[in-house]
Amino acid sequence: MRTAWFSAALSTALAAGVSAHAQDAGVFEKWLSPDSPECVPVSEFKAVSTVTDLSAAQFQFVRALYVALPPVSHTLPPGDRAVMARSGGVAMLALVDAGQACARFLAPDFIQAMLTQVGEGRNEHIGTPVSWRPALD
């Protein structure tokens, strides 16, 4: 049941990502439009919004969401940390590397709620992490 709920939520998140540009992006529009620069200094976000550094677990969550947003990426996006920028009731998530945000998207309320849960370490069941180890021939 929980898996079905999460799958539905993720599907909704992906749909929200597809239509993110159709939503009112507020002050973030210039960094989310198709003609925006590929990378933007985080300092530009700080000039117009409140920027919060996210935890390592939240970074992984944001990175996973970004990879799944259409068009689906086949590689991990650049970045070693994540931030949330908020202004006027709108939130934008960004993956950051060397002070530059090269992966950005709007975060609807339900994504922000899940991000808070991740930050608080809330989960229903912790399974065995998947790992890959090269064969020892």
C-alpha contacts under 8 A as a table, 3 or more apart, distances in Angstrom:
res1	aa1	res2	aa2	distance
1	M	4	A	5.13
1	M	5	W	6.32
2	R	5	W	5.07
2	R	6	F	6.19
3	T	6	F	5.10
3	T	7	S	6.02
4	A	7	S	5.05
4	A	8	A	6.14
5	W	8	A	5.13
5	W	9	A	6.15
6	F	9	A	4.94
6	F	10	L	6.01
7	S	10	L	5.10
7	S	11	S	6.08
8	A	11	S	5.09
8	A	12	T	6.20
9	A	12	T	5.05
9	A	13	A	6.10
10	L	13	A	4.79
10	L	14	L	6.12
11	S	14	L	5.11
11	S	15	A	6.23
12	T	15	A	4.99
12	T	16	A	6.04
13	A	16	A	4.95
13	A	17	G	6.15
13	A	111	I	7.02
14	L	17	G	4.95
14	L	18	V	6.32
14	L	65	L	7.84
14	L	68	A	7.00
14	L	69	L	5.47
14	L	70	P	7.34
15	A	18	V	5.09
15	A	19	S	6.40
16	A	19	S	5.19
16	A	20	A	5.66
16	A	108	P	7.43
17	G	20	A	4.83
17	G	69	L	6.01
17	G	70	P	7.45
17	G	105	F	7.06
17	G	106	L	7.13
18	V	21	H	7.53
18	V	69	L	6.99
18	V	70	P	6.32
19	S	22	A	5.11
19	S	23	Q	6.64
20	A	23	Q	5.24
20	A	25	A	7.69
20	A	105	F	7.25
20	A	106	L	6.06
21	H	24	D	7.29
21	H	25	A	6.94
21	H	29	E	7.83
21	H	32	L	6.94
21	H	33	S	6.88
24	D	29	E	7.81
25	A	28	F	5.32
25	A	29	E	4.91
25	A	32	L	7.77
25	A	90	V	6.63
25	A	106	L	7.21
26	G	29	E	5.80
26	G	87	S	7.68
26	G	88	G	7.17
26	G	90	V	6.80
27	V	30	K	7.16
27	V	48	V	7.08
27	V	87	S	7.11
28	F	31	W	5.49
28	F	32	L	6.40
28	F	45	F	8.00
28	F	92	M	7.20
29	E	32	L	5.10
29	E	33	S	5.93
30	K	33	S	5.80
30	K	36	S	6.09
31	W	36	S	5.28
31	W	37	P	7.07
31	W	40	V	7.54
31	W	104	R	7.76
32	L	36	S	6.31
32	L	104	R	6.99
32	L	105	F	6.84
33	S	36	S	5.34
37	P	40	V	6.59
38	E	102	C	5.67
38	E	103	A	7.94
39	C	100	Q	5.85
39	C	101	A	5.35
39	C	102	C	4.11
39	C	103	A	7.53
40	V	44	E	7.21
40	V	100	Q	5.32
40	V	101	A	5.19
40	V	102	C	6.43
41	P	44	E	5.69
41	P	45	F	7.58
41	P	99	G	5.76
41	P	100	Q	4.41
41	P	101	A	6.09
42	V	45	F	5.29
42	V	46	K	6.51
42	V	96	V	7.72
42	V	99	G	5.79
42	V	100	Q	5.78
42	V	101	A	6.10
43	S	46	K	4.96
43	S	47	A	6.41
43	S	99	G	7.81
44	E	47	A	5.28
44	E	48	V	7.16
45	F	48	V	5.58
45	F	49	S	5.80
45	F	50	T	7.80
45	F	51	V	7.09
45	F	85	A	6.72
46	K	49	S	5.22
46	K	50	T	6.07
46	K	51	V	5.88
46	K	85	A	7.66
48	V	87	S	7.24
49	S	85	A	5.88
49	S	86	R	5.38
49	S	87	S	4.93
50	T	85	A	5.48
50	T	86	R	5.27
50	T	87	S	6.60
51	V	83	V	6.48
51	V	84	M	5.61
51	V	85	A	4.31
51	V	86	R	6.53
52	T	83	V	5.45
52	T	84	M	5.22
52	T	85	A	6.40
53	D	81	R	7.81
53	D	82	A	6.28
53	D	83	V	4.54
53	D	84	M	6.63
54	L	58	Q	5.74
54	L	59	F	6.22
54	L	81	R	7.24
54	L	82	A	5.48
54	L	83	V	5.32
54	L	84	M	7.00
54	L	119	G	7.87
55	S	58	Q	5.06
55	S	59	F	6.10
55	S	81	R	7.90
55	S	82	A	7.71
55	S	119	G	6.51
56	A	59	F	4.98
56	A	60	Q	6.44
56	A	81	R	6.99
57	A	60	Q	5.21
57	A	61	F	6.37
57	A	118	V	6.62
57	A	119	G	6.66
58	Q	61	F	4.94
58	Q	62	V	6.13
58	Q	82	A	7.46
58	Q	115	L	6.22
58	Q	118	V	6.00
58	Q	119	G	5.89
59	F	62	V	5.16
59	F	63	R	6.04
59	F	80	D	7.85
59	F	81	R	5.61
59	F	82	A	4.97
59	F	83	V	7.98
59	F	95	L	7.54
60	Q	63	R	5.04
60	Q	64	A	6.11
61	F	64	A	5.18
61	F	65	L	6.30
61	F	115	L	7.38
61	F	118	V	7.67
62	V	65	L	5.10
62	V	66	Y	6.13
62	V	82	A	7.17
62	V	93	L	7.34
62	V	94	A	7.93
62	V	95	L	7.56
63	R	66	Y	5.10
63	R	67	V	6.24
63	R	76	L	7.56
63	R	77	P	7.15
63	R	95	L	7.07
64	A	67	V	5.25
64	A	68	A	6.40
65	L	68	A	5.21
65	L	69	L	6.33
66	Y	69	L	5.29
66	Y	77	P	7.77
66	Y	103	A	7.44
66	Y	104	R	7.94
66	Y	105	F	7.69
67	V	72	V	5.84
67	V	73	S	5.09
67	V	74	H	7.54
67	V	75	T	7.60
67	V	76	L	6.67
67	V	77	P	7.11
68	A	71	P	7.74
68	A	72	V	5.13
68	A	73	S	6.78
69	L	72	V	5.46
69	L	73	S	7.75
70	P	73	S	7.71
73	S	76	L	7.18
73	S	77	P	7.95
77	P	95	L	7.78
77	P	103	A	6.82
78	P	95	L	7.04
78	P	96	V	7.23
78	P	97	D	6.43
78	P	102	C	6.88
78	P	103	A	7.34
79	G	82	A	7.45
79	G	95	L	5.16
79	G	96	V	4.54
79	G	97	D	4.18
79	G	98	A	7.91
79	G	101	A	7.70
79	G	102	C	7.79
80	D	95	L	7.20
80	D	96	V	6.16
80	D	97	D	5.60
81	R	95	L	5.90
81	R	96	V	5.37
81	R	97	D	6.89
82	A	93	L	7.13
82	A	94	A	5.58
82	A	95	L	4.46
82	A	96	V	5.59
83	V	93	L	5.85
83	V	94	A	5.42
83	V	95	L	6.64
83	V	96	V	7.29
84	M	91	A	6.59
84	M	92	M	5.72
84	M	93	L	4.61
84	M	94	A	6.48
85	A	91	A	5.59
85	A	92	M	5.21
85	A	93	L	6.42
85	A	94	A	7.98
86	R	89	G	6.80
86	R	90	V	5.65
86	R	91	A	4.41
86	R	92	M	6.48
87	S	90	V	5.44
87	S	91	A	6.60
90	V	106	L	7.59
90	V	107	A	7.66
90	V	108	P	7.79
91	A	106	L	5.87
91	A	107	A	5.38
91	A	108	P	7.15
92	M	104	R	6.82
92	M	105	F	5.56
92	M	106	L	4.28
92	M	107	A	5.46
93	L	104	R	5.64
93	L	105	F	5.51
93	L	106	L	6.12
93	L	107	A	6.30
94	A	101	A	5.76
94	A	102	C	7.39
94	A	103	A	5.55
94	A	104	R	4.34
94	A	105	F	6.66
95	L	101	A	5.53
95	L	102	C	6.56
95	L	103	A	5.27
95	L	104	R	6.61
96	V	99	G	6.02
96	V	100	Q	5.38
96	V	101	A	4.44
96	V	102	C	6.69
96	V	103	A	7.50
97	D	100	Q	5.34
97	D	101	A	6.54
97	D	102	C	7.79
101	A	104	R	6.84
107	A	110	F	7.91
107	A	111	I	5.67
107	A	112	Q	6.18
108	P	111	I	5.46
108	P	112	Q	6.43
109	D	112	Q	5.03
109	D	113	A	6.20
110	F	113	A	4.93
110	F	114	M	6.26
111	I	114	M	5.08
111	I	115	L	6.04
112	Q	115	L	4.93
112	Q	116	T	6.21
113	A	116	T	5.10
113	A	117	Q	6.39
114	M	117	Q	4.97
114	M	118	V	6.24
115	L	118	V	5.07
115	L	119	G	6.19
116	T	119	G	4.97
116	T	120	E	6.18
117	Q	120	E	5.09
117	Q	121	G	6.18
117	Q	122	R	5.26
117	Q	123	N	7.63
118	V	121	G	5.03
118	V	122	R	6.01
118	V	123	N	7.66
119	G	122	R	7.73
123	N	126	I	7.22
